[in-house]
Amino acid sequence: MGSKIQTSRIVAFGLVILILLALCVGTLYQLQIVEGAQALAESQAHQYSDQTVTAARGNILDRYGRVLVSNRECYNLYINTTRLFGDDVEDPNALILQMVNIVEANGIEWTDDLPITKEPPFEYDENMSALSRRMLEAYFERHGLDEDTSSVELMSYFRTRYEIANSYSSSDMRKISAVRYALNVRYAINTGDYIFVEDASIDLISELMGVVGNVIEVRSSYVREYNTQYAAHILGYIGAMEDYEVEQYMRGEDSGYKLDSQVGKTGAEYAFESWLHGSDGTARVERNADGTLMGMVYTEDPVPGNHVYLTIDIQLQEAVERALENGILALQLKRDEDNAKAIAAGNEDEVREDIQEAAAVVVDVKTGEPLAIASYPSFDASRVYETEYYKELTANADDPNIPQPLYNYALMGAYAPGSTFKPLTALAALTNNVVNTETRIKCEGVFSKYADQGYAPHCWIYDQTDGQILHGSDNVSEAIRDSCNYFFYSVADSLGIDALVEFAEDFGLGEPTGIELGETTGNMANPDNHEGVYDVDAWVYGDTLQAGIGQSDSLFTPLQLAEYCAAIANGGVRHSASILKSVRSFDYSQQLYEKQTEVLSRVESADYNFAAVQQGMYLLAHDVNSSSSDVYNAFNNYSYNGEYIGVAAKTGTSQLGEEKTNNAIFMCYAPFDDPEIAVAIVISRGHSGANCTSIAKDILDAYFSLSDRDTSAEGENALLR
C-alpha cells in the first residue's frame, strides 16, 4: 500500500529551492551588475605572459668528482614594456635614461645590443657579433629600412621614431635608442626576452625598483661559476652563437636553442656542448596591476644539462700550472741577468730572446688519459665575459711574436722535437736491424759521408769542445744517454726517411691524438709535403739526417710528445688521449657514458729493443756520464717518502735558426720499473731541454704526493671533508 506525501513537506521543499535560487540570482546580480565594472577592471589588470624558464647547464667535474664548473643562481632584470609605455609613465625615454644611469653609476654593465659606437661620430661596430648583425638586419626589414642605411641615418631614425627630444645629448640619445632598439628587435628575431642587466646584485635591484617600481621585472636564472682558477684552457667558456654555430645548433624547431642561446666556445664547454646544454622550458606567468607575481604554471618543464667528468686530476693540474709558471719566471729572471751581463761586457751577440709560450702535459702511461694539460700564459675563465678583460686578452692577437693567453699551446702549438725524437730513431734502427743492442758506433764529431757534396753536420759535443772531446763508441742505450748526433745521423742515413715516417705514425707523432678539445696534428718530416708545404727545395739526404735527430720539418704538439713518451714506457701501445671520462644525468642517477680504454696503434718491436731504448733514457737521468748534468743531479737519487723512484728522461733542444734562441723540450716517465705517468714540457725560446728539469721534478713531486691522498669522489649527500 503506497505512502502519502504530505503537502506541507512539498511546500517546505519548494520554499528552500526558491530561497536558494534567490540567493544565486542576488549573488550574480551583485557580481555582474553592481561590482561588474570593478571585477572587469581587476581582471584586465592581471597580466598573463609566457616566460622562458632557463635550463641549468650541466656541471664539469674532474676524474674524482670534484666540481670544476657549475651554475650559480642569479637574478636578471627585464623591462616590462606594458608598464614602461603605460599611462603611469609620463616620459618613457627619461625613465630609460634614469635606469641606465643608475646601472652605470654602480659600475655594472647593461646589455647594449646596438652595434654602433657609444659616442659620436656614430659608426657601426667593425667587430659586431653574428647575433648583432642578424638582429640589425631583422630590425631593418621589420621597419622598412634600406639595408644600406648608415649608422648616422639609423640614429636619426631612432630620434624620430622614439620621439627622443633634442634636449638630450648625443650620448644620452644613444643610450635611450639602444634600450628601445633592443626591446623592439626581439619581436623581429627568434631570441629570448631582452635582459637589461644580467646577474644583478640585490643592492642594484633595490635601488632600481625604488626609483622605477614595477617597470623592472626580476627573474631567476643561472650564470656559469668556476670553482677553480686553473684549467682555463681545458674547461673553456661559453658565449653567444656565431653565424656558423647558428647553422650547427639551430636545426629544426625542437633544437633547444634560440639565437641568443649561450653555447660552448672553447675547451670542454665546446667539445661536450651536446651533453652539457639543457632544454629551456616555458611557464605561464600571472601578475597583478602592481607587477606582483601571482602565480606561475609550467607549460613545458626545463630539462637541465648532463654532468661531464673529465680525465684530469684538478689538484695535479693546479700543481702543474704552478710549476710551469714558477719555472718560467725563474728562467726569465736568469735570462735577464745573463743578458745584462752580456750587454755590459759588450757581447750583444750573446743576448737571448725572452722566453715566450710554454706547455706541460701529464698522461697516464697505462691508459693514455690526460691527467693535466697546462698552457702558458693562461687566463681567468671566470672573467672572459668582461668586455675590458677580453679586450686585454686579445689586444695582441695579430702579433705572432707575442704569446696569446687564450691559445692552448699544449694542443695547438707545434714544435720541432729536437733530441726527444732520438729514442724513436733508435727503436726504428733496432727493429729494422740497422743496428742491434750490441752494435757500437764511434763518434767522429763530423758526419762526413756527404762532405764532398758540401754537407757535413756536426755532433753537438764537437761544437761545444772545438772537437777536443767526442763521445767515443756508443751502443744504442749510451747514444741516447749521450744524445750523440753522430750516432743518429749514421742510423738515420741507413734507415731512410720512410722507416722514420712509419714509426712516427705508429707513435702518433704528427697524428690526431683522439682528444676532443681541438688540436693541430703537426707534421712528421717527409718528402711528400717537404717542397709543397714548406716552400723549400726538394727532399735531399741532409733532410733525412736532420729528421733522425728531430729537426727538419717535424713539428709535434706537447700532447703528442707526452703520449709518445707513454708509448715508449709501456712497450709500444699508443692509447687515445680522449679527455672525456664519463657522463651522468642531471640528477646523477644514470650513467649515460663511460669511457673505455682505446688503443689507436701499436709499435711492433721486440721487448729487448724497447728495453734498450728505455735503458738509454734511464741512463740520462742516473748515469754520471749523462749528457745533462742538470737532469742527472735532479733525478739520480730521486725518491718520495724515502722510497727510491727511477726516472727515464730525454732532453731536446729545438734549433730555430741563426740569431734565434732555441726551444727547450723535455720528456720523462716514472717510476722506471712500473711506469705510471709520462710528462712532456716545451718552453719556447727556453734555450735547452735541461732548463725544463726543475719543472719536471716539481711535477713528479706533486704527482707522487697526491698519490698518497684519498682521491675518491664524495658520495651523494655526504659532507665534504
Backbone hydrogen bonds, N-H to C=O, Kabsch-Sander energy under -0.5 kcal/mol:
donor,donor_aa,acceptor,acceptor_aa,energy
6,Q,4,K,-0.6
10,I,6,Q,-1.3
11,V,7,T,-2.2
12,A,8,S,-2.2
13,F,9,R,-2.4
14,G,10,I,-2.2
15,L,11,V,-2.2
16,V,12,A,-2.1
17,I,13,F,-2.1
18,L,14,G,-2.4
19,I,15,L,-2.5
20,L,16,V,-2.4
21,L,17,I,-2.4
22,A,18,L,-2.3
23,L,19,I,-2.5
24,C,20,L,-2.3
25,V,21,L,-2.7
26,G,22,A,-2.7
27,T,23,L,-2.7
28,L,24,C,-2.8
29,Y,25,V,-2.5
30,Q,26,G,-2.6
31,L,27,T,-2.6
32,Q,28,L,-3.0
33,I,29,Y,-2.3
34,V,29,Y,-2.0
35,E,30,Q,-3.2
39,A,35,E,-2.7
40,L,36,G,-2.8
41,A,37,A,-2.3
42,E,38,Q,-2.5
43,S,39,A,-2.7
44,Q,40,L,-2.7
45,A,41,A,-1.7
46,H,42,E,-1.3
47,Q,287,R,-3.2
49,S,285,V,-2.1
51,Q,283,A,-2.8
53,V,281,G,-3.0
54,T,52,T,-0.7
58,G,276,L,-2.4
60,I,69,V,-2.3
61,L,308,V,-3.1
62,D,66,R,-2.2
63,R,312,I,-2.6
65,G,62,D,-2.0
68,L,60,I,-3.0
69,V,60,I,-2.0
70,S,225,E,-2.8
72,R,223,V,-2.9
74,C,221,S,-2.2
76,N,74,C,-0.5
76,N,219,R,-3.1
77,L,197,V,-3.1
78,Y,217,E,-2.7
79,I,194,Y,-0.6
80,N,78,Y,-0.6
80,N,215,V,-3.1
81,T,79,I,-1.0
84,L,80,N,-2.4
85,F,81,T,-2.3
86,G,83,R,-1.0
89,V,86,G,-1.2
90,E,88,D,-0.7
95,L,91,D,-1.8
96,I,92,P,-2.5
97,L,93,N,-2.4
98,Q,94,A,-2.1
99,M,95,L,-2.3
100,V,96,I,-2.5
101,N,97,L,-2.6
102,I,98,Q,-1.9
103,V,99,M,-2.1
104,E,100,V,-2.6
105,A,101,N,-2.2
106,N,102,I,-1.0
106,N,103,V,-0.6
107,G,104,E,-1.8
108,I,103,V,-1.8
111,T,196,F,-2.6
112,D,110,W,-0.7
113,D,111,T,-0.7
116,I,114,L,-2.0
117,T,123,E,-2.9
125,D,115,P,-2.4
128,M,125,D,-1.4
131,L,241,M,-0.5
133,R,129,S,-2.2
134,R,130,A,-2.3
135,M,131,L,-2.6
136,L,132,S,-2.2
137,E,133,R,-2.3
138,A,134,R,-2.3
139,Y,135,M,-2.3
140,F,136,L,-2.4
141,E,137,E,-2.2
142,R,138,A,-2.4
143,H,139,Y,-2.1
144,G,141,E,-0.9
145,L,140,F,-2.7
149,T,146,D,-2.1
154,L,150,S,-2.3
155,M,151,S,-2.2
156,S,152,V,-2.1
157,Y,153,E,-2.1
158,F,154,L,-2.4
159,R,155,M,-2.1
160,T,156,S,-1.7
161,R,157,Y,-3.3
162,Y,158,F,-2.7
163,E,160,T,-1.0
164,I,159,R,-2.0
165,A,163,E,-0.7
168,Y,165,A,-1.6
173,M,169,S,-2.8
174,R,170,S,-1.9
175,K,171,S,-1.7
176,I,172,D,-2.3
177,S,173,M,-2.4
178,A,174,R,-2.6
179,V,175,K,-1.8
180,R,176,I,-2.3
181,Y,177,S,-2.9
182,A,178,A,-2.2
183,L,179,V,-2.2
184,N,180,R,-2.2
185,V,181,Y,-3.0
186,R,182,A,-0.9
187,Y,184,N,-1.8
188,A,185,V,-1.6
189,I,185,V,-0.5
191,T,189,I,-1.7
196,F,77,L,-2.2
196,F,194,Y,-0.8
197,V,77,L,-1.2
200,A,75,Y,-3.3
205,I,201,S,-2.3
206,S,202,I,-2.7
207,E,203,D,-2.3
208,L,204,L,-2.8
209,M,205,I,-2.7
210,G,206,S,-1.7
211,V,207,E,-0.9
211,V,208,L,-0.9
212,V,208,L,-3.4
213,G,208,L,-0.5
213,G,209,M,-1.2
215,V,212,V,-1.4
216,I,213,G,-1.4
217,E,78,Y,-2.8
219,R,76,N,-2.4
219,R,217,E,-0.5
221,S,74,C,-2.4
223,V,72,R,-2.1
225,E,70,S,-2.7
227,N,68,L,-3.0
227,N,225,E,-0.6
235,L,231,A,-2.9
236,G,232,A,-2.7
239,G,263,V,-2.4
241,M,261,S,-0.8
246,V,242,E,-1.9
247,E,243,D,-1.6
248,Q,244,Y,-1.3
249,Y,245,E,-3.0
250,M,246,V,-2.2
251,R,249,Y,-1.5
252,G,250,M,-0.8
255,S,252,G,-1.1
259,L,190,N,-2.5
261,S,258,K,-2.1
263,V,239,G,-2.9
264,G,269,E,-0.5
265,K,237,Y,-3.3
266,T,237,Y,-1.2
268,A,234,I,-3.0
269,E,235,L,-2.1
269,E,266,T,-0.5
270,Y,266,T,-1.3
270,Y,267,G,-0.7
271,A,267,G,-2.8
272,F,268,A,-2.4
273,E,270,Y,-1.5
275,W,272,F,-0.8
276,L,272,F,-2.4
277,H,273,E,-2.7
279,S,303,V,-2.5
280,D,278,G,-0.5
281,G,53,V,-2.7
282,T,300,E,-1.9
283,A,51,Q,-2.1
284,R,297,V,-3.2
285,V,49,S,-3.4
285,V,283,A,-0.7
286,E,295,G,-2.8
287,R,47,Q,-2.5
288,N,292,T,-2.0
291,G,288,N,-2.1
294,M,286,E,-3.3
295,G,286,E,-1.5
297,V,284,R,-2.2
299,T,282,T,-1.9
300,E,282,T,-2.0
303,V,279,S,-2.9
305,G,56,A,-2.9
306,N,275,W,-2.7
307,H,584,R,-2.9
308,V,59,N,-2.7
309,Y,582,S,-3.0
310,L,61,L,-3.0
311,T,579,I,-1.9
313,D,371,L,-2.3
314,I,312,I,-0.6
317,Q,313,D,-2.9
318,E,314,I,-2.5
319,A,315,Q,-1.8
320,V,316,L,-2.7
321,E,317,Q,-2.4
322,R,318,E,-2.2
323,A,319,A,-2.6
324,L,320,V,-2.6
325,E,321,E,-2.5
326,N,322,R,-2.9
327,G,323,A,-2.3
328,I,324,L,-2.2
329,L,325,E,-2.5
330,A,326,N,-2.2
331,L,327,G,-2.2
332,Q,328,I,-2.8
333,L,329,L,-2.2
334,K,330,A,-2.1
335,R,331,L,-2.5
336,D,332,Q,-2.7
337,E,333,L,-2.0
338,D,334,K,-2.5
339,N,335,R,-2.6
340,A,336,D,-2.2
341,K,337,E,-2.0
342,A,338,D,-2.4
343,I,339,N,-2.5
344,A,340,A,-2.3
345,A,341,K,-1.9
346,G,343,I,-1.2
347,N,342,A,-3.2
348,E,346,G,-0.7
350,E,347,N,-2.2
351,V,348,E,-1.5
356,Q,684,S,-2.1
358,A,376,Y,-2.1
359,A,682,V,-2.4
360,A,374,A,-2.1
361,V,680,A,-2.5
362,V,372,A,-2.8
363,V,678,A,-2.4
364,D,369,E,-2.5
365,V,363,V,-0.5
365,V,676,E,-2.8
368,G,364,D,-2.8
371,L,362,V,-3.2
372,A,362,V,-1.7
374,A,360,A,-3.3
376,Y,358,A,-3.0
381,A,379,F,-0.8
383,R,380,D,-1.9
384,V,381,A,-0.7
386,E,383,R,-2.1
390,Y,386,E,-2.6
391,K,387,T,-2.1
392,E,388,E,-2.0
393,L,389,Y,-2.1
394,T,390,Y,-1.8
395,A,392,E,-0.7
397,A,394,T,-1.6
399,D,396,N,-1.8
402,I,399,D,-1.6
407,Y,404,Q,-1.5
409,Y,407,Y,-1.2
411,L,408,N,-0.9
412,M,408,N,-3.1
413,G,409,Y,-0.8
415,Y,556,F,-2.9
418,G,550,G,-2.1
420,T,417,P,-1.6
421,F,418,G,-1.9
422,K,419,S,-1.4
424,L,421,F,-0.9
425,T,421,F,-1.7
426,A,422,K,-2.8
427,L,423,P,-2.3
428,A,424,L,-2.7
429,A,425,T,-2.2
430,L,426,A,-2.4
431,T,427,L,-2.7
432,N,428,A,-2.0
433,N,430,L,-1.2
434,V,429,A,-2.4
435,V,429,A,-1.2
439,T,436,N,-0.9
441,I,474,D,-2.3
443,C,472,G,-2.6
444,E,442,K,-0.6
446,V,444,E,-0.9
447,F,457,P,-2.8
448,S,446,V,-1.1
451,A,448,S,-2.1
453,Q,450,Y,-1.4
454,G,451,A,-2.0
455,Y,450,Y,-2.1
459,C,445,G,-2.8
462,Y,459,C,-0.7
463,D,459,C,-1.4
464,Q,460,W,-2.1
465,T,461,I,-1.7
466,D,463,D,-0.5
467,G,462,Y,-2.1
468,Q,465,T,-1.8
474,D,441,I,-2.2
474,D,472,G,-0.7
479,A,475,N,-2.3
480,I,476,V,-1.6
481,R,477,S,-2.2
482,D,478,E,-2.8
483,S,479,A,-1.1
484,C,479,A,-1.8
485,N,483,S,-0.7
488,F,484,C,-1.6
489,Y,485,N,-2.7
490,S,486,Y,-2.1
491,V,487,F,-2.1
492,A,488,F,-2.0
493,D,489,Y,-2.2
494,S,490,S,-1.6
495,L,491,V,-2.5
496,G,492,A,-2.6
500,L,496,G,-1.1
501,V,497,I,-2.6
502,E,498,D,-2.2
503,F,499,A,-2.2
504,A,500,L,-2.4
505,E,501,V,-2.2
506,D,502,E,-2.0
507,F,503,F,-2.2
508,G,504,A,-0.6
508,G,505,E,-0.9
509,L,504,A,-2.6
510,G,508,G,-0.6
511,E,508,G,-1.3
518,G,515,I,-0.5
520,T,411,L,-2.1
523,N,555,L,-2.9
525,A,523,N,-0.6
529,N,526,N,-0.7
530,H,526,N,-0.9
531,E,527,P,-0.6
533,V,529,N,-1.9
534,Y,529,N,-0.9
534,Y,530,H,-0.6
535,D,531,E,-1.0
536,V,530,H,-0.5
543,D,540,V,-1.3
544,T,540,V,-1.0
545,L,541,Y,-1.7
546,Q,542,G,-2.3
547,A,543,D,-2.5
548,G,544,T,-1.8
549,I,545,L,-0.6
549,I,546,Q,-0.9
550,G,547,A,-1.6
551,Q,546,Q,-2.9
554,S,551,Q,-1.6
555,L,523,N,-3.0
556,F,415,Y,-2.9
559,L,410,A,-1.7
561,L,557,T,-2.2
562,A,558,P,-2.1
563,E,559,L,-2.4
564,Y,560,Q,-2.4
565,C,561,L,-2.3
566,A,562,A,-2.1
567,A,563,E,-2.0
568,I,564,Y,-1.8
569,A,565,C,-2.0
570,N,566,A,-2.1
571,G,568,I,-0.9
572,G,567,A,-3.6
574,R,572,G,-0.6
574,R,601,S,-2.6
575,H,573,V,-0.7
576,S,598,E,-2.5
577,A,513,T,-2.9
581,K,309,Y,-2.6
581,K,579,I,-0.7
582,S,309,Y,-1.5
583,V,593,Y,-2.3
584,R,307,H,-2.5
585,S,590,Q,-2.3
588,Y,585,S,-2.5
592,L,583,V,-2.3
592,L,590,Q,-0.8
593,Y,583,V,-1.6
595,K,581,K,-3.1
600,L,574,R,-2.7
600,L,598,E,-0.6
601,S,574,R,-1.5
603,V,572,G,-2.8
604,E,602,R,-0.8
605,S,603,V,-0.7
609,N,606,A,-0.8
610,F,606,A,-1.8
611,A,607,D,-2.6
612,A,608,Y,-1.7
613,V,609,N,-1.9
614,Q,610,F,-3.1
615,Q,611,A,-2.4
616,G,612,A,-1.7
617,M,613,V,-1.8
618,Y,614,Q,-2.0
619,L,615,Q,-2.6
620,L,616,G,-1.5
621,A,617,M,-0.9
621,A,618,Y,-0.7
622,H,618,Y,-1.2
623,D,619,L,-2.8
626,S,623,D,-2.2
627,S,481,R,-1.7
632,Y,628,S,-2.2
633,N,629,S,-2.9
634,A,630,D,-1.7
635,F,631,V,-2.1
636,N,632,Y,-2.4
638,Y,635,F,-1.5
640,Y,643,E,-2.3
643,E,640,Y,-1.9
644,Y,642,G,-0.6
645,I,638,Y,-2.7
648,A,669,Y,-2.3
649,A,617,M,-2.2
650,K,667,M,-2.5
652,G,665,I,-2.5
654,S,652,G,-0.5
654,S,663,N,-2.0
655,Q,653,T,-0.7
660,K,657,G,-1.4
663,N,654,S,-2.3
664,A,683,I,-2.7
665,I,652,G,-2.9
666,F,681,I,-2.2
667,M,650,K,-2.1
668,C,679,V,-2.1
669,Y,648,A,-2.3
670,A,677,I,-1.9
672,F,646,G,-1.4
676,E,670,A,-2.5
677,I,670,A,-2.2
678,A,363,V,-2.2
679,V,668,C,-3.2
680,A,361,V,-2.2
681,I,666,F,-3.0
682,V,359,A,-2.6
683,I,664,A,-2.7
684,S,357,E,-2.7
686,G,683,I,-1.8
687,H,662,N,-3.0
688,S,686,G,-1.6
691,N,688,S,-1.7
692,C,689,G,-2.1
693,T,690,A,-1.7
696,A,692,C,-2.3
697,K,693,T,-2.5
698,D,694,S,-2.1
699,I,695,I,-2.0
700,L,696,A,-2.4
701,D,697,K,-2.7
702,A,698,D,-2.2
703,Y,699,I,-2.5
704,F,700,L,-2.6
705,S,701,D,-2.0
706,L,702,A,-2.3
707,S,703,Y,-1.6
708,D,704,F,-0.5
708,D,705,S,-0.8
709,R,706,L,-1.5
711,T,709,R,-0.9
718,A,715,G,-1.5
